[in-house]
């Protein structure tokens, strides 16, 4: 039995308390009545009429659990984009997907690679799994693919690459 399990109260796994909490963008600014939070990906135009109608229709079924595999959505996306349905993964927001990837592929001592200005959730999930985070410098706030490839070593299990990049909005082309 380790000290972690002998403690009088639950103790998190090593490294968990070393993870800096996520700091979201400002929700308010002095002198600004209705700020637009671009960092939160909020739609400044509001919901479309179609979205409101879909919500109203779905509201009558809120007492039921959703279908966990998202089969209807999976089939529709696969058909529209010519993809294999079994290769699609859906979750309750991107943080859940990032965490699932980290939990699936990272063991303590493994590493993941991301751009210097990448989304904080990538690194938070990796550290929670005991993984090392390798931040790769960017060129003009743009992902440097060659630098990412150079950072790969025998313990690399994941590379997180958002295109367009979050939060900078820059992108890399297929070339």
Secondary structure by P-SEA (a helix, b strand, c coil): ccccccccccccccccccccccccccccccccccccccccccccccccaaaaaaaaaacccccccccccaaaaaaaaaaaaccccccccccccaaaaaaaaaaacccccccccccccccaaaaaaaaaacbbbbbbbbccccccaaaaaaaccccccbbbbbccccccccccccc
